[in-house]
Amino acid sequence: MISSSAKMLPVLYSSKSIVTSRIVCKFTHSLCVQRFHITSSRCLGLKHNLPLAGSFLDINKKYSTIKTLDKTDNVRNVKDQAKDLDLKPDAVDIFKTAIRAVRPKAMIENVLQYNRITSTLKVQEKVYNINRNVFIVGFGNAVLGMARVVEDMLGEHVVTGIISIPRGLQEEIKNSHSNEMFLGAGTKIHVYEGSSENEVDETGHNASKAIHRLVSNLVKTDLLIVLCSGGGSTLCPSPEPPITLKELNQTTQLLLQKGAKVTELNAIRKNIEVLKGGGLALAARPAQVLSLILSSVIGDAADLVASGPTCSSQPTPHHCLEILHRLDIIDKIPESVKKYLEKEAKSVKVNKSQTAFDHGQSKAERDKVWQNVQNIIVGNNSIACQAAAARASELGYFPLILTTVLTGEARRIGILFAKLSKFIMICYDRRAGLEPNSELSMLELELVAGGIRKEWMNHISNSVNKAHNMNKDICVIAGADLDVQVKGTGIGGKNMEAALAAAIQMQEEFRVKEMNVTESHMCFLSCDSDGYDGVTEMAGAVVDQALLDKVEESGVSMKEYLANNDSFTFFREVNNGGNIVRTNLTGTNIMDVVILIVQMPKEKKYKWNL
């Protein structure tokens, strides 16, 4: 049961004043000194613009829970700077903007070009003839909205369809009044609502069996449109006989508890499930197959999203057994799974795409199986990060997209970003930035050793310098794929665990140690784009120094909660749940989003020599 105290953070905006700015540049020894006359900490006249792939800000108007800001809302009054500025609402706003940008409608319409006059559908360089021969199947957190777009576009040509989505998604979409995400009246698509967590269930299994029956009856002139997004593996379980659904679930849970990576989990799913690893496309032969994929993995590898149901895949039972041995669960998984993999490993099983051919035939002949299959990535976290950057710029920050391929254990990422916030604070101090600083040097070494690349550190330093000159606070954005090793018995998720680890490190950096420069306000947010972090119904959490004060007041031990993987319980009980981020199911999935906001120091240890 989720506590009622775990509520979504309010979005607060203060009244703003008009800003005027004047820049006077004097060149002495190639140094340009900028003099600012301002009435706010953020200068609208020096806005940092980022190139955007499409118009993301138009989407903001359709989202009912965030109000649209007028121009005077883009700057904070100088009086607000004297107060303890709460950066958390802005971080939540930026995150939600990123999620709105990867809703299905704009992404799919950018990919599909339908000509009603000629009844042809063009996708990149491939053209499909449409004549009441379209079938739609899908599985994942985002396929409800994706199906709506495809059905609206192709209309009368859709014969039937089946999709499997998380339980409760339709109700939440209705309540949010997001009509473009919900199937229209008279839809021909049948909807199954499976598990909203990481456990396969009977409804998802029934969906997979219904999909298998549908595609197995298609003919050469049919077009099967497959919709895939994150969560699809769980929502379309299809265990290879004699493995049962219960045994498949036991295997999956063991892998998750041992911290198996997504690639490892998908490798095993591809080998022990019928429709994974290209199985769906093979079952649909000889029909044409068009797969529209919303990427939820690093590098946009199509074969990893929903375990690649339409991607050619070589069976690797030996690799699966190696994974199970390395994670020390080979003797804990169901006997049927172990025996099936061992049997496959011994039989020198050929690739699923080769089963229709003799071993002596050429690769070119075998590859003909996949000539009728087209896999298209329609969206990814790069789009979300660019939208987040645009929103941060609107709010007056200097945005920096650090990376869209951040990976690693959640605790490590949280620690790194807490240290990074301290690094940025020191860089903001102009004297510390221009003179040798041992604290800064040590921090940089720690960050690089922890996984922040050297070129990223240089980019961060340069960006802080630009933000400083423009009198702006900085907002660092990253697309991530976090993982967690579950050793405790608590309730939580990878993003809340990252936030809790960040808070612990912030306590170490800002309360135990003494900084050589003035501490400024900061906040760190980590959230799952699908809206459900781990087994909770929360997207993630956002932490700042104010939380550290609440922790000191309550006397709780953050380290004990973290050791027990009990991050949700911590955030629910401390500060009345005020640091939890809740979005409900978002209807999309593009991995995790990490946001770090660091304010310019209000007190400076130097004076301009003009």
C-alpha positions in Angstrom: 0.0 0.0 0.0 1.4 3.4 -1.0 1.1 6.0 1.7 -1.1 9.0 1.0 1.7 11.2 2.2 3.7 10.2 -0.8 2.3 13.0 -2.9 3.6 14.7 -6.0 5.7 17.8 -5.5 3.8 21.1 -6.1 4.9 23.3 -8.9 5.6 26.8 -7.4 6.3 29.9 -9.3 7.0 33.4 -7.8 6.2 36.7 -9.3 8.9 38.1 -11.4 10.2 41.5 -12.3 11.4 42.9 -15.6 15.0 42.5 -16.3 17.3 44.9 -18.0 20.8 44.1 -18.8 23.8 46.0 -20.2 27.1 44.6 -21.3 30.2 46.6 -21.3 33.2 44.9 -22.7 36.8 46.1 -22.2 39.6 44.3 -23.8 42.8 44.2 -21.7 45.2 41.4 -22.5 42.4 39.7 -24.5 40.2 39.6 -21.4 36.6 40.6 -21.9 35.0 41.8 -18.6 31.2 41.8 -18.6 29.4 44.2 -16.4 25.8 43.4 -15.6 23.1 45.7 -14.3 20.3 43.3 -13.4 17.3 43.0 -11.1 17.4 39.2 -11.2 19.8 36.3 -10.9 18.9 35.1 -14.4 19.3 37.3 -17.5 16.8 36.9 -20.3 18.9 39.0 -22.6 21.6 36.3 -22.7 19.5 33.1 -23.3 21.4 29.9 -24.1 19.8 28.2 -27.1 20.2 24.5 -28.0 19.4 23.0 -31.4 16.2 21.0 -31.2 14.9 18.1 -33.2 11.4 19.3 -33.8 9.1 21.6 -31.8 8.9 20.2 -28.3 7.4 23.2 -26.6 4.1 22.9 -28.4 3.6 19.6 -26.6 3.8 21.4 -23.3 0.4 23.1 -23.9 -1.4 19.7 -24.0 -0.2 18.6 -20.5 -2.8 19.5 -17.9 -0.7 19.2 -14.7 1.9 21.9 -15.5 0.8 25.4 -16.1 2.3 27.4 -19.0 4.6 30.2 -17.9 4.4 33.6 -19.3 7.5 35.6 -20.1 7.7 37.2 -16.7 7.8 33.8 -15.1 11.1 33.0 -16.7 13.1 35.1 -14.2 13.2 35.3 -10.5 13.0 38.5 -8.6 16.2 39.5 -6.8 14.4 39.3 -3.5 13.9 35.6 -4.1 17.6 35.1 -4.3 18.0 36.3 -0.8 15.7 33.5 0.4 16.4 29.7 0.4 15.5 29.0 -3.1 13.7 25.7 -3.7 15.0 24.2 -6.9 13.0 21.0 -6.7 9.9 22.2 -8.5 11.9 23.3 -11.5 13.7 19.9 -11.6 10.3 18.1 -11.6 8.9 20.5 -14.3 12.0 19.8 -16.5 11.6 16.1 -16.1 7.9 16.1 -17.0 8.6 18.2 -20.1 11.1 15.5 -21.2 8.4 12.8 -20.8 5.8 14.8 -22.7 8.3 15.2 -25.6 8.4 11.4 -26.2 4.7 10.7 -26.3 3.9 8.7 -29.4 1.9 11.0 -31.7 4.7 13.3 -33.0 7.2 10.6 -33.1 5.2 8.1 -35.3 3.8 10.8 -37.5 7.4 11.8 -38.3 8.1 8.2 -39.5 5.0 7.1 -41.3 4.1 8.9 -44.6 0.6 7.7 -45.7 -0.8 8.7 -49.1 -4.6 8.3 -49.1 -4.9 8.8 -52.8 -2.5 6.0 -53.8 -3.2 4.0 -50.6 0.6 3.6 -50.0 2.5 3.8 -46.8 6.1 5.0 -47.1 8.6 4.3 -44.3 12.0 5.6 -45.1 12.8 4.2 -48.5 10.3 1.3 -48.3 6.7 1.5 -49.7 3.8 -0.7 -48.6 0.6 -1.1 -50.6 -2.4 -0.7 -48.2 -5.7 -2.3 -49.0 -7.6 -3.5 -45.9 -4.6 -5.7 -45.1 -3.1 -4.1 -42.0 -2.8 -6.0 -38.7 -1.5 -4.4 -35.5 0.1 -6.0 -32.5 2.1 -4.4 -29.7 3.4 -4.7 -26.2 5.0 -2.3 -23.8 4.4 0.8 -21.7 3.9 3.1 -24.7 2.0 1.1 -27.2 -1.5 2.3 -26.3 -0.7 5.8 -27.6 1.3 4.3 -30.5 -1.7 2.1 -31.5 -4.0 5.1 -31.5 -1.7 7.1 -33.9 -1.4 4.2 -36.3 -5.1 3.4 -36.3 -6.0 7.1 -36.8 -3.7 7.2 -39.8 -4.6 4.0 -41.5 -8.3 3.9 -40.5 -10.4 1.6 -42.7 -7.4 -0.5 -43.8 -6.9 -1.9 -40.2 -8.4 -5.4 -40.0 -7.8 -6.1 -36.3 -5.1 -5.8 -33.7 -4.0 -6.9 -30.2 -1.9 -5.0 -27.7 -0.7 -5.7 -24.2 -0.2 -2.8 -21.9 0.4 -2.2 -18.1 -2.6 -2.7 -15.9 -4.3 0.5 -15.0 -2.8 2.5 -17.8 -6.1 3.1 -19.6 -7.7 4.4 -16.5 -4.9 6.8 -15.8 -4.9 8.0 -19.4 -8.6 8.7 -19.1 -8.2 10.6 -15.9 -5.4 12.7 -17.3 -7.7 13.7 -20.3 -4.9 12.7 -22.7 -7.3 11.7 -25.5 -4.5 11.3 -28.1 -3.1 8.5 -26.0 -6.4 6.5 -25.8 -7.9 4.3 -28.5 -10.8 5.9 -30.3 -14.5 4.8 -30.4 -15.0 1.9 -32.6 -11.4 0.7 -32.4 -10.6 -2.7 -33.9 -7.7 -3.2 -31.5 -8.2 -5.6 -28.6 -6.4 -4.5 -25.4 -5.0 -6.8 -22.7 -3.8 -5.2 -19.4 -0.9 -7.2 -18.0 1.3 -6.7 -15.0 2.4 -3.1 -14.3 5.5 -4.5 -12.5 8.4 -6.8 -13.5 6.4 -10.0 -12.9 4.8 -11.8 -15.8 1.2 -12.8 -15.3 -1.6 -14.8 -16.9 -3.1 -11.8 -18.7 0.2 -11.1 -20.4 0.6 -14.8 -21.3 -3.0 -14.8 -22.8 -2.0 -11.7 -24.8 1.1 -13.4 -26.2 -0.9 -16.5 -27.2 -3.6 -14.4 -28.9 -0.8 -12.5 -30.8 0.8 -15.7 -31.8 -2.5 -17.1 -33.2 -3.1 -13.9 -35.1 0.2 -13.6 -36.8 0.4 -17.3 -37.6 -2.6 -16.9 -40.0 -1.3 -14.0 -42.0 -0.6 -14.3 -45.8 1.9 -12.7 -48.2 -0.2 -9.7 -49.0 -0.8 -8.7 -45.4 1.1 -6.0 -43.5 1.8 -6.7 -39.8 2.7 -3.5 -37.8 4.4 -4.4 -34.6 4.6 -1.7 -31.8 7.4 -2.2 -29.2 8.5 -0.2 -26.2 10.1 -0.7 -22.8 8.2 -3.2 -20.7 7.3 -5.3 -23.7 9.2 -8.3 -22.5 7.1 -8.6 -19.3 3.8 -7.9 -21.1 4.2 -10.6 -23.8 5.7 -13.7 -22.0 5.9 -16.8 -24.2 7.8 -19.6 -22.4 9.2 -22.4 -24.6 7.5 -25.7 -23.6 7.9 -27.4 -21.2 8.8 -24.2 -19.2 5.7 -22.8 -17.5 4.7 -19.2 -16.9 5.4 -19.6 -13.2 8.9 -21.0 -13.9 9.6 -18.2 -16.4 8.6 -15.6 -13.7 10.8 -17.3 -11.0 13.8 -17.1 -13.4 13.2 -13.5 -14.2 12.9 -12.5 -10.5 16.1 -14.3 -9.6 17.9 -12.5 -12.3 16.5 -9.1 -11.2 17.4 -9.8 -7.5 21.0 -10.6 -8.5 21.3 -7.3 -10.4 21.4 -8.8 -13.9 21.9 -6.2 -16.6 19.2 -5.6 -19.2 21.4 -7.3 -21.9 21.8 -10.4 -19.7 18.1 -10.6 -18.9 17.1 -10.2 -22.6 19.7 -12.8 -23.6 18.0 -15.4 -21.5 14.5 -14.4 -22.5 15.4 -14.7 -26.2 16.6 -18.3 -25.6 13.7 -19.5 -23.5 10.7 -17.7 -25.1 8.9 -18.4 -28.3 8.2 -14.8 -29.6 11.4 -13.2 -28.4 14.6 -12.9 -30.5 12.9 -12.7 -33.8 10.3 -15.3 -33.0 7.3 -13.1 -33.7 8.6 -12.1 -37.2 9.2 -15.8 -38.0 5.7 -16.7 -36.9 4.3 -14.0 -39.2 5.9 -15.4 -42.4 5.2 -14.8 -45.3 3.6 -11.4 -44.3 5.4 -8.1 -44.5 6.5 -6.9 -41.0 7.0 -3.3 -40.0 8.2 -2.8 -36.4 8.0 0.6 -34.8 10.2 0.8 -31.7 10.4 3.3 -29.0 13.9 2.8 -27.6 14.4 2.2 -23.9 18.0 1.0 -24.1 21.4 2.5 -24.4 22.5 2.8 -28.0 19.0 2.3 -29.4 19.7 -1.4 -30.1 16.4 -2.6 -31.6 17.0 -6.2 -30.6 17.1 -5.3 -26.9 13.7 -3.5 -26.8 11.0 -6.0 -25.7 13.7 -8.6 -26.3 13.7 -8.1 -30.1 10.6 -9.9 -31.3 11.2 -8.9 -34.9 15.0 -8.9 -34.9 17.2 -11.7 -36.2 18.9 -13.3 -33.3 21.3 -16.2 -32.9 20.4 -18.6 -30.0 23.1 -18.5 -27.3 22.3 -21.1 -24.7 26.0 -21.4 -23.7 26.0 -17.7 -22.9 22.8 -18.0 -20.9 24.3 -20.8 -18.8 27.4 -18.7 -18.2 25.3 -15.8 -17.0 23.4 -18.1 -14.5 26.7 -19.5 -13.2 28.3 -16.1 -12.8 25.3 -14.7 -10.9 25.4 -17.9 -8.7 21.8 -18.9 -9.5 22.3 -21.9 -11.7 21.1 -24.2 -8.9 18.3 -21.9 -7.9 16.5 -21.5 -11.2 13.6 -24.0 -12.1 14.9 -27.3 -13.3 12.9 -27.1 -16.5 14.8 -23.8 -17.5 18.2 -25.3 -16.7 17.5 -28.6 -18.6 16.1 -26.7 -21.6 19.2 -24.5 -21.9 21.5 -27.5 -21.4 19.7 -29.5 -24.1 19.9 -26.5 -26.5 23.6 -26.0 -25.8 24.3 -29.7 -26.6 22.2 -29.8 -29.8 24.2 -27.1 -31.6 20.9 -25.4 -32.3 20.8 -23.3 -35.5 19.5 -19.7 -35.6 15.8 -19.4 -35.6 15.9 -17.6 -38.9 17.7 -20.7 -40.4 15.2 -23.3 -39.4 13.4 -23.3 -42.7 16.6 -24.1 -44.6 19.2 -26.9 -44.9 22.5 -26.3 -43.2 24.3 -26.3 -46.5 22.5 -23.3 -47.9 24.2 -19.9 -48.1 23.8 -17.1 -45.7 22.3 -15.0 -48.5 19.5 -17.5 -48.9 18.9 -17.7 -45.2 18.8 -13.9 -44.9 15.9 -13.8 -47.4 13.7 -14.6 -44.4 14.4 -11.1 -43.1 13.9 -9.1 -46.3 10.2 -8.6 -45.4 11.0 -7.2 -42.0 11.7 -3.5 -41.3 12.7 -2.3 -37.8 12.4 1.4 -37.2 13.4 3.4 -34.1 10.8 6.1 -33.8 12.0 7.8 -30.6 14.6 7.7 -27.8 16.0 9.5 -24.8 17.9 12.0 -27.0 14.6 13.6 -27.9 13.6 13.7 -24.2 16.9 15.3 -23.1 16.7 18.0 -25.8 13.2 18.9 -24.7 14.4 19.0 -21.1 17.2 21.3 -22.1 14.8 23.6 -23.9 12.6 23.8 -20.8 15.5 24.5 -18.6 16.5 27.3 -20.8 13.0 28.7 -20.7 13.2 28.6 -16.9 16.4 30.7 -17.0 19.0 28.0 -16.5 22.1 27.3 -18.5 21.3 23.8 -19.8 23.9 21.1 -20.4 23.1 17.7 -21.8 26.0 15.7 -20.3 25.2 12.4 -22.0 22.4 10.2 -23.2 24.3 6.9 -22.5 24.8 7.1 -18.8 24.9 3.6 -17.3 25.9 2.0 -14.0 24.7 0.9 -10.6 22.2 3.4 -9.1 24.2 4.1 -5.9 27.3 4.9 -7.8 25.5 7.3 -10.1 23.9 9.1 -7.1 27.3 9.4 -5.4 29.0 10.7 -8.5 26.3 13.4 -9.1 26.5 14.6 -5.5 30.3 15.0 -5.9 29.7 16.7 -9.3 27.4 19.3 -7.6 30.3 20.2 -5.3 32.7 20.3 -8.2 30.3 22.8 -10.0 30.1 24.9 -6.9 33.8 25.3 -6.7 34.0 26.0 -10.5 31.5 28.8 -10.0 33.9 30.5 -7.7 35.9 32.5 -10.2 39.0 32.7 -8.0 39.0 28.9 -7.4 38.5 28.5 -11.1 41.5 30.6 -12.1 43.9 29.6 -9.4 45.3 26.2 -8.4 42.8 24.4 -6.2 43.7 21.1 -4.6 40.0 20.4 -3.6 38.9 20.8 -7.2 41.7 18.7 -8.5 41.0 15.8 -6.1 37.3 16.0 -6.9 38.0 15.8 -10.6 40.2 12.7 -10.1 37.5 11.0 -8.1 34.8 11.8 -10.7 36.9 10.5 -13.6 37.8 7.4 -11.6 34.1 6.9 -10.8 33.1 6.9 -14.5 32.6 10.6 -15.5 34.7 10.8 -18.6 37.6 13.4 -18.8 36.0 15.0 -21.9 32.7 15.4 -19.9 34.6 17.1 -17.1 36.1 19.6 -19.5 32.7 20.2 -21.0 31.2 20.8 -17.5 34.0 23.2 -16.5 33.6 25.2 -19.7 29.8 25.3 -19.3 30.0 26.5 -15.7 32.3 29.3 -16.9 29.8 30.3 -19.5 26.9 30.1 -17.1 28.8 32.2 -14.6 29.5 34.9 -17.3 25.8 34.9 -18.2 24.8 35.0 -14.5 22.8 31.8 -14.7 22.4 28.7 -12.6 23.3 25.5 -14.4 21.1 22.5 -15.2 22.9 19.2 -16.1 20.7 16.6 -17.9 21.5 13.0 -18.6 19.7 10.1 -20.2 20.5 7.0 -18.2 19.9 3.3 -17.7 20.5 2.5 -14.1 20.6 -0.8 -12.4 20.6 -2.0 -8.8 21.7 -5.0 -6.8 19.0 -6.1 -4.4 20.4 -7.4 -1.1 17.9 -6.1 1.4 14.2 -6.7 2.0 13.0 -3.1 1.6 10.7 -1.4 -1.0 12.3 0.8 -3.6 13.5 1.4 -7.1 16.7 2.2 -8.9 16.0 5.9 -9.2 15.0 6.4 -5.6 18.0 4.4 -4.6 20.2 6.8 -6.7 18.6 9.8 -5.0 19.1 8.3 -1.6 22.8 7.6 -2.3 23.1 11.1 -3.6 21.6 12.5 -0.3 24.1 10.4 1.8 27.0 11.7 -0.3 25.7 15.3 0.0 25.6 14.9 3.7 29.3 13.8 3.6 30.3 16.7 1.2 28.3 19.5 2.7 27.8 18.6 6.4 30.9 16.5 7.4 33.6 18.0 5.2 34.2 21.8 5.0 34.2 23.3 1.6 36.8 25.9 0.7 34.2 27.9 -1.2 30.7 29.0 -0.4 28.1 26.3 -0.6 25.2 27.1 -2.9 21.8 25.5 -3.4 21.5 22.4 -5.5 19.1 19.5 -6.2 19.4 16.1 -7.8 16.5 14.3 -9.5 16.4 10.7 -10.8 13.2 9.3 -12.3 12.0 6.5 -14.4 10.3 7.7 -17.6 7.5 5.1 -17.4 6.4 6.6 -14.1 6.9 3.5 -12.0 10.3 3.1 -10.3 10.9 -0.5 -9.4 8.0 -2.0 -7.6 6.6 1.3 -6.5 4.0 3.6 -8.1 6.4 6.5 -8.0 8.6 7.8 -10.8 11.6 8.6 -8.5 12.8 11.2 -6.1 14.5 14.6 -5.9 16.9 15.6 -3.1 18.6 18.8 -1.9 20.3 20.2 1.2 16.9 21.0 2.8 16.3 17.2 3.0 19.6 16.9 5.0 18.1 19.2 7.6 15.0 17.1 7.8 17.1 14.0 8.3 19.0 15.6 11.1 15.8 16.6 12.8 14.3 13.1 12.5 17.5 11.3 13.5 17.0 8.6 11.0 19.9 6.8 9.4 19.9 7.1 5.6 22.6 4.5 5.3 20.4 1.9 7.0 17.6 2.5 4.5 20.0 2.2 1.6 21.6 -1.0 2.9 18.2 -2.6 3.1 17.2 -1.3 -0.4 14.4 0.5 1.3 14.6 3.9 -0.5 10.8 4.3 -1.0 10.1 3.8 2.8 12.7 6.5 3.5 11.3 9.0 1.1 7.7 8.3 2.3 8.5 8.8 5.9 11.0 11.7 5.8 9.7 15.2 5.0 6.2 13.8 4.6 6.9 12.4 1.2 7.8 15.8 -0.1 10.8 14.5 -2.1 8.9 11.8 -4.0 8.1 12.5 -7.7 4.9 11.0 -8.8 3.6 11.1 -12.4 1.4 7.9 -12.6 2.0 5.7 -15.6 3.2 8.1 -18.4 2.4 6.0 -21.4 6.0 6.0 -22.6 9.4 4.6 -21.7 12.8 5.9 -22.7 14.9 4.7 -19.7 15.8 7.0 -16.8 16.2 10.8 -16.7 18.8 12.4 -14.3 18.8 16.1 -13.6 21.2 18.1 -11.5 20.6 21.8 -10.8 23.3 23.9 -9.1 22.7 27.5 -8.2 25.4 30.2 -8.5 26.9 31.2 -5.1 25.0 34.1 -3.6 28.2 35.1 -1.8 31.3 35.6 -3.9 34.9 35.4 -2.6 36.2 37.9 -5.2 35.5 41.3 -6.6 35.6 42.4 -10.2 38.6 44.6 -11.0 37.2 46.9 -13.7 
